[in-house]
Amino acid sequence: MLPRPLETFALLLTSLPVWAAGPIDTDGPDFVESSEVVGNARFQYEAELTQERDRRIPSSRTTTATPTLLKYGITDTVELRVQTEGYIRVADESAGASDSPRTGLGDTALGLKWHSQDRDASTGKPAISWILHFDTPSGTNGFEGQGIRPSLRSVVTWDLPHDLSLGVMPGIKYDGEGRRFTSGIFGTVLNKRISDKFRAFVELSAPQLARNQNGGTLASWDVGAARLLTDDTQIGVRASVAANRNTPNASLLFELAQRY
C-alpha cells in the first residue's frame, strides 16, 4: 500500500498520454521541411544559429540570426506552429572600416501544418503535408516586415531504395517591402540514411521565385547532416552557397531540436 502522495503521483503518471516510439522528425536543418507532424499533445522546438555572408554590395555584410520554430500537436495530423526570426545582427564592413552593427528582433509567423497523406514505399505513395503561415510585422529596430504576409507550402516525400528519400516543397507567398508582390517557393532535397542515428542530405533551395523588379530568384545549393543524440533530441548543420547572382554568397546553419 503506497502512501497517499505517492499513490496520487502514480495515478497521475498512468493518466499521462502514451506516445508511440519513434525518433524525432524535424523540419530542419534542411530547407525542405518534413512531411510529418509532431504528434498529438507533443511539443517540439527547433532552435537555429545562422550566419550569412553577402559580398554583392560595396560593403561586405554579415548577418547573424537565431530563428526558432515551436510546434505543438493538436491532433495526430495537425500541429500549431510559431516561427520567429529571433535575434538579428547585421554588420557591414567597407574598405577597412566597420559601421556599428544593427541589432533587433525579427518577425514572428503563426501557422498550421496538416499531414494529409501517409507514405507507402511498397506502392510508391508519398507522404504529403500542407503548411500555412502568416508572417506578422512584429520585429524591432527596422527588422519588421510590411503587414501580414501569408504563405502556403506543400511537402511531398517519397521513400526510395538504398535508404534514400526525396522531398519536394513547392509554395507561394505574398510579401515585399514597399511594393507587395506574389512569388513562388521551391525546394528539393535528397536524404541518405547513413545509420539509425545519422543522415546526410543535398538540396536545392529557392525561398523566392520572382521577377527581377521584385528582387529576382533567390536560390542556393545546400549540403548538411543531422544526428540523433536520443529519440527526442537531434543536432544538425547546413552549409549553403549561392546558385545565382541574386543570392548572398554563403551561409552556415546549426540546429538543436528537442521533443517533449
N, C-alpha and C positions, 0 to 999 in steps of 0.2 A: 504494500500500500504506500503510494507516494505521498509526501507532504503536499498540502493543498497548493502552495505556489508552484512546485514542480509539476504537479498534476495539471494545473492550468496551462503552464508553458508547454507541456507535452501535447495537450489538446490543441493549442494554437499551432504547433508545428504540423500536426496531422491535418489541419484545416487549410494549410497553405497550398497553392496550386502546384500540381506535379507537372514538370516540363519534360518534354521528350529530350532524350540525349542527342547531342549533335554539336559540332563545333560552331563557333560564331561565324556569321556570314556578314561581311561588311560591304559598304558602298565604295570605300576606298581601299588601298591607296590609288587604284586606277581611276581614270576619269570616267569611264563607263561604269555606271552603278550596277549594283546587284539586282537580279530579278526576284530575289527573295525578300521577305519582310521579317521583322524581329521576332514575331510570335506574340500570342495573346498574353497580356499582362506582364510583358517583359520590357525592360528599359535598356537602352544601349546608347553609348556616346562614342563618337569618333573625333578625336582632337588632333589637329594637324599643326605643324610648323612649316611654313613655306618661305622660300626666298627666290625672288625673280630678278634677273639682270637684263637691263634694256640698254643697248648701245646704239639704238637707231636715232636717237635725238642728239643734239650738240653736246649735251652733258650725259655722262653715264649714270643711269638711275638704278638703284637697288631698292626693291620693295620687299619688306618682311611682313608676314601676317600670320594670324593664328586662327584660321577657320575651324569651326566646330559644328558638328551635326549631332542633334539629340533626337532619339526615336523612342516611341512608346507604342506597343501593340494594343490596339483596342479590340481586335478580333484576330483570328488566325490568319486572315488575309489582308487586313488593313492596319496601317500604322500612322500615327500622328508624327509630324516632323517639325523641328525648329532648327534652322540652319543660319548661323551667323558668320560673317567675315572676320569677326573678332578684332583684336588689336592690330592696327596697321601702322607701319613706319616707312616713310618714303624719304630716301636720301639721294640727293643729286650731287655729282662731282663733275667739275668742268675745268680743264686746263690747270690742274694743280690746286684748284680752290674747291672748297666744300661749302655748300649752303647748309643752314641749320635744317635738320630733318623735320618733316611734318609728321605728326602723330595724331591718332584718333581711333575711333571705333567705326567699323564698317556696318553695313546694313544687315538686318535680320529678315529672313524669309520664313513664312509659315506655310505648311503644306500637308499633303496626304499622299500615301503610297498604297496602291491596290495591287495585290498579286492575283491576277485574273486567270492564270493557267499554270498547272504543274508540268514539268518536263517529263518525257519518257524516252530514254535513249534507245530503247528497243525499236521504237517506231519512228524515231527522228523528230518527235514532237518537242518543241522548245518551251521553256518557261517564259511567261510574259508578265510584265508588270507595267503600271502606269503611275507617273509621278506628277502631281500638280503642285506648283509652288506660287506664292505671291510674295515677291520681294517688297519690303516696306522702306520708306525713306527715314530710317531710324539711326543713321550714322551721325558722327560728330565731326567738327572741325573740317568741314568741306568734303568728307568722305561719304555723305549721304547721296543716294540717287534721287531721281525725279519721279515722284508719285508712286503709285502701286504698279509693279511690273509683273504680270503673270507669265508663267511658262508651263509648258506641258511636254513631258518626255515619255517615251516608251522604251522599255528594256526587254530585249529578246535574247535568250541564251540557249544554245544547243550544246549538249554533251557529245563529244567526238571520241573516236578511238584513241588509244595510247595516252589516256589521262589528259586529254586536251579538251578545252571548252572554248566556244566562240560566242562573244557578246556583241550586240549591235544596239546602239542607242540613238535613234532619231528624235528630234524635238523641234519645238517652235517657241519663241519668246517675243514679248513686246517690251522694248527697252529704249534706252537712249538718254543723252544729256542735252537739254535744249531742244533738240529735234527728236521726237519719238518715232520709232520705226519697228517693223516686224522683221525678225531674222530667224534663220534656222540654227539648229544644234545637231551635231553628228559626232559619233564616236564608234570605233570598233576595236575590240580587244581580243587577243588570243592568249588564253591562260594555259600553263602547263603545270600539272600537279607533280612535283618532284618527289614528295613523300606525303605522309598523312598530315604533317605539320608545316610543310613549306611549298609555296607555289611561286612561279615567276610569270611575267607577262610582257608582251609588247603590244603597243596600241597606237592608233592614230586618233588624236582628239581635236575637235573643232568646236569650241564653245560659241563661235559666232560665224554664220554664213550670211554675208550681207553684201550689198552693193558698195562700190568704192566711196560714194558720198556719205555712206553711213559707217565708214571705218573699214570696210572690206572684210575679207575672211581671215579669221584668226585660227591657226592650226599648228600643231606640234607633233613630233614623234616622241613617244614615251617608252621607257623600259622601267621595270620595277619588280619588286618581290614583296611577299608577305609571309610572316612566320607566326604560327600559333605558339604562345607560351603555355596556355591552358585552353580548355574548350571554350572559355569565356573571355580570353584576353589575346589580342593579336597586335603585333607591331608590323609596320610596313614602310616602304620607301619607294619614291618615284622620281626619276630624272627625265627632263624634257629638253629638247632642242627645237628651235623654230623650224617649221616646214615651209614658211614663206616669209617675205619681207615685211608683212604687216604685223608679225608676231614678235614679242620680246624674245631676245636671243636664247635664253636658257633659264631653267628653273629647277629647284630641288625641293622635295616634299618628304617630311617624316610624319608618320601617323601612329597613334596609340588608340586602340579601340577596346572597350570592355562592355560586357553584357551582364545584366543582373536579373 
